[in-house]
Structures are given as structure tokens and as C-alpha cells.
């Protein structure tokens, strides 16, 4: 599931995003719309770390070119997408 996590009235905040993800129980979580170097949103966004701490699931920052359904992780995992 791709979930916006930055909060501040612009997207779900970390608490609401993590609650939604727990209800859905996906194998893979891809957070978007959070503070990142080089990106400026008109409304300041929270950090992805706030979301991952609230969710408490393992985090992967491994560079991935594509995701395969058959190769999804056994347990819920947060995949941080490297945009560089």
C-alpha cells in the first residue's frame, strides 16, 4: 500500500497513517509525502521516521527496481523509496 504520512492538514499524520496501515495489514508499505532533502511542499510535512516509529514495522531502504508479488516480505515491511 502507498500511504501519505506527512500530516499537517495536507495528508494523513503518522498516527492516522499507521492506524490505517494496521487495519489493512499489507505486506509492503510505501510511505510518500514526507519531508525530504531537496523537496519543498507548500505545507511543511513531517518526517518518515515519525511514521515508521509509530508503525513499528521493519524498515528497508534497499534499492529496489521493481516489486514482485511472489517476492513480497513475510511480514509487513516499510520500503523507503530512494528517489536519487
C-alpha positions as CSV (number, residue, x, y, z in Angstrom):
1,X,0.0,0.0,0.0
2,X,1.2,3.5,-0.8
3,X,0.3,5.9,2.1
4,X,0.9,9.6,2.6
5,X,2.4,10.2,6.0
6,X,3.4,13.9,6.3
7,X,0.4,15.3,8.2
8,X,-0.1,19.0,8.9
9,X,-3.5,19.0,7.3
10,X,-2.1,18.1,3.9
11,X,-2.1,14.3,4.3
12,X,-2.6,11.7,7.0
13,X,-0.5,12.3,10.0
14,X,1.9,9.5,11.3
15,X,-0.6,8.2,13.8
16,X,-3.6,8.1,11.4
17,X,-1.5,6.6,8.7
18,X,-0.1,3.9,10.9
19,X,-3.6,3.0,12.2
20,X,-4.9,2.8,8.6
21,X,-2.0,0.5,7.6
22,X,-2.6,-1.8,10.6
23,X,-6.2,-2.2,9.6
24,X,-5.3,-3.1,6.0
25,X,-2.3,-5.4,7.1
26,X,-0.4,-5.2,3.8
27,X,2.9,-7.0,3.3
28,X,4.6,-3.9,1.8
29,X,4.1,-0.2,2.9
30,X,5.5,2.6,0.8
31,X,5.3,6.0,2.6
32,X,5.0,9.2,0.5
33,X,4.5,12.9,1.1
34,X,7.0,13.5,3.9
35,X,9.9,15.8,4.4
36,X,12.9,15.0,2.2
37,X,16.1,16.9,1.3
38,X,15.5,18.7,-2.0
39,X,11.7,18.6,-1.9
40,X,9.7,21.7,-0.8
41,X,6.0,21.3,-0.2
42,X,3.8,24.4,0.2
43,X,2.7,23.0,3.6
44,X,5.6,21.6,5.7
45,X,5.5,17.8,6.1
46,X,6.5,15.6,9.0
47,X,9.3,13.1,8.7
48,X,9.1,9.5,7.5
49,X,10.8,8.5,10.8
50,X,7.7,9.7,12.8
51,X,5.6,7.3,10.7
52,X,8.0,4.3,11.0
53,X,8.4,4.7,14.7
54,X,4.6,4.9,15.2
55,X,4.0,1.8,13.0
56,X,6.8,-0.2,14.5
57,X,7.3,-2.4,11.4
58,X,10.7,-3.3,9.9
59,X,12.1,-0.7,7.5
60,X,14.0,-1.4,4.3
61,X,16.0,1.2,2.4
62,X,17.3,-1.3,0.0
63,X,17.3,0.0,-3.6
64,X,14.6,-1.9,-5.5
65,X,13.9,-1.5,-9.2
66,X,10.5,-3.3,-9.1
67,X,8.4,-5.3,-6.7
68,X,7.2,-8.8,-7.5
69,X,4.0,-10.2,-5.8
70,X,5.7,-13.6,-5.3
71,X,8.7,-11.9,-3.6
72,X,6.9,-9.8,-1.0
73,X,8.2,-9.9,2.5
74,X,6.8,-12.5,5.0
75,X,5.8,-9.7,7.5
76,X,4.7,-6.2,7.0
77,X,7.7,-4.1,5.9
78,X,8.1,-0.4,5.2
79,X,10.0,0.3,2.0
80,X,11.7,3.7,1.8
81,X,12.0,4.6,-1.9
82,X,15.3,6.2,-2.8
83,X,14.5,9.0,-5.3
84,X,18.0,9.7,-6.3
